[in-house]
Every structure is written in structure tokens, then in C-alpha cells.
Amino acid sequence: MTNAEPGAQRTVVPIESSLLIAEAFDQAQVTELRHSVTSYARAAGLNGQRLDDFVLAVNELITNAVRHGGGRGWLRLWRQSEQLACEVSDHGQGISTQRLGDRSRPAADTAGGWGLWLARELSDSMAVETGEHGTTVRITAAVTTPEHASHPHHA
């Protein structure tokens, strides 16, 4: 039940959404960007452990973009109905099909490989588009509107 045209790019933010952040970043902006995401996510209705999880997931994605995606990236954060979405893009070499397909938890003594696994575990959904010209990862988290936040039981 959508009026989106067939073949429209999935990375386009629909008109009815509310764009909160659209910002390029490199290593120097990672901490500041994480604080901005925290503020906007809290204002959008995330709090407590859900807020911490979402911010950690975003932090893993922006750190991955800097570390593996050419040293910089692009972050967009938006609210769409009852959902907060964050998309991180980079211009790296892409993620191998093998790594992308491996959804198992990394071994405890493994130094790397935690970023995508954590982002997937800490968000409600994760989608990855990757290729030789870069990677875009989108995560989402359900949010409650302020008028619904006072109700402890929700569907």
C-alpha cells in the first residue's frame, strides 16, 4: 500500500519522513556525530536500553565506514512514522558475500568482525547494499510517540 514508483532507489528517504541528520564524516567527527545521533534519537522517542543499543549500533557502522570504507562516510538519520532509521554509506571496496552471509557471533578472542554483527543484534532491522563502489547499511528501531510512551503495554 505505497505509492512509490517501481524501480525507485531504496536509499531515497520518503517525503513523509522527517530527516534529522544528513552529514558527511571522517574520524575527527565520529564522537560528535555519535552525540548528535544520541540527542536526536532520544528526542524521537528512544530511551533507556533501546537508546543505548541504537547508538552503539550506529557507532559500529560509522566506525566501520572510517576503518574499512575509505576513511570517511555519510550518515542520514530520519524518523518515519513509528520508526527511527539510520543509514551509513561509504566508498570502500564493499563487503564480501562470505562475510555478509556469516551471521554467527564472532569468536570471543576475535579483535575484528564485531561491527556488523553488533549492528544487526542491536537494531530491529538491518539491510546492507554493497559493491565495489561502497557500502550502505540501514538500521531501524521502533519508537513510541510521546503520547504513547506513558502506556506500559503496547502492541
Solvent accessible surface area in square Angstrom, and as a share of the most:
residue,aa,sasa,rsa
1,M,247,1.10
2,T,113,0.66
3,N,149,0.77
4,A,67,0.52
5,E,132,0.59
6,P,138,0.87
7,G,84,0.80
8,A,59,0.46
9,Q,133,0.59
10,R,152,0.56
11,T,37,0.22
12,V,91,0.52
13,V,29,0.17
14,P,50,0.31
15,I,174,0.88
16,E,132,0.59
17,S,19,0.13
18,S,57,0.37
19,L,94,0.47
20,L,47,0.24
21,I,10,0.05
22,A,47,0.36
23,E,65,0.29
24,A,62,0.48
25,F,5,0.02
26,D,43,0.22
27,Q,120,0.54
28,A,88,0.68
29,Q,63,0.28
30,V,14,0.08
31,T,70,0.41
32,E,112,0.50
33,L,2,0.01
34,R,70,0.25
35,H,109,0.49
36,S,36,0.23
37,V,0,0.00
38,T,31,0.18
39,S,65,0.42
40,Y,91,0.34
41,A,0,0.00
42,R,133,0.49
43,A,86,0.66
44,A,10,0.08
45,G,18,0.18
46,L,4,0.02
47,N,96,0.49
48,G,50,0.48
49,Q,124,0.55
50,R,101,0.37
51,L,9,0.05
52,D,83,0.43
53,D,33,0.17
54,F,1,0.00
55,V,17,0.10
56,L,76,0.38
57,A,0,0.00
58,V,0,0.00
59,N,27,0.14
60,E,34,0.15
61,L,5,0.03
62,I,0,0.00
63,T,34,0.20
64,N,33,0.17
65,A,3,0.02
66,V,21,0.12
67,R,165,0.60
68,H,123,0.55
69,G,1,0.01
70,G,64,0.61
71,G,28,0.27
72,R,146,0.53
73,G,8,0.08
74,W,108,0.38
75,L,0,0.00
76,R,40,0.15
77,L,0,0.00
78,W,7,0.02
79,R,44,0.16
80,Q,46,0.21
81,S,88,0.57
82,E,84,0.38
83,Q,71,0.32
84,L,0,0.00
85,A,3,0.02
86,C,0,0.00
87,E,7,0.03
88,V,6,0.04
89,S,25,0.16
90,D,20,0.10
91,H,149,0.66
92,G,6,0.06
93,Q,152,0.68
94,G,31,0.30
95,I,41,0.21
96,S,67,0.43
97,T,121,0.70
98,Q,157,0.70
99,R,138,0.50
100,L,42,0.21
101,G,56,0.54
102,D,84,0.44
103,R,157,0.57
104,S,75,0.48
105,R,158,0.58
106,P,23,0.14
107,A,60,0.46
108,A,101,0.78
109,D,134,0.70
110,T,57,0.33
111,A,109,0.85
112,G,43,0.42
113,G,36,0.35
114,W,52,0.18
115,G,7,0.07
116,L,22,0.11
117,W,36,0.13
118,L,40,0.20
119,A,0,0.00
120,R,44,0.16
121,E,100,0.45
122,L,40,0.20
123,S,13,0.08
124,D,77,0.40
125,S,57,0.37
126,M,36,0.16
127,A,43,0.33
128,V,34,0.19
129,E,69,0.31
130,T,48,0.28
131,G,36,0.34
132,E,127,0.57
133,H,148,0.66
134,G,13,0.13
135,T,10,0.06
136,T,24,0.14
137,V,9,0.05
138,R,57,0.21
139,I,0,0.00
140,T,11,0.07
141,A,3,0.02
142,A,57,0.44
143,V,7,0.04
144,T,42,0.24
145,T,19,0.11
146,P,103,0.65
147,E,117,0.53
148,H,91,0.41
149,A,61,0.47
150,S,92,0.59
151,H,105,0.47
152,P,113,0.71
153,H,165,0.74
154,H,132,0.59
155,A,149,1.15
